[in-house]
Amino acid sequence: MDGESIYIPAGLNLLVDIDSSPHLNAVIVEGSLIFAPDANANHERFFDANYIFVSGGLMEVGTEEFPYTSKITITMHSLLSDPYLPIYGNKVIGVRYGTLDMHGVVRNKTWTLLDQTVEAGGNVIHL
């Protein structure tokens, strides 16, 4: 429910396969928090929380071998006046002695390096 906190103890796994989470207060991960991709590449999941803190556990949104193939939006919520986690702050995905694994589909480069200045609207290409 909105405003609730979730604790995932060591040895337990939480597989997130819902389309939209409630707005959670804190998610404390000592076990595993795993986001399951959907078979449909256009499917989107939404996950909302104030704090996600991985302490000796694992948060996985795809791996290098099995990247996350659908869409996901993880939104961290906070106000400037909300409490800070010591060292980490607020509106944070914090990791302490844990693993944050996030891999998506490979994207083509959308940028390049120029070896000279190009005027706006210019068409200079050096390969």
Secondary structure, DSSP 8 states (H G I E B T S, - for coil): -TT--EEE-TT-EEEE--SEEEEEEEEEESSEEEE---SSTT-EEEEEEEEEEEESSEEEE--SSS-B-SEEEEEE---TTS--BTTTBSSEEEEESSEEEE-B----------SS---TT------
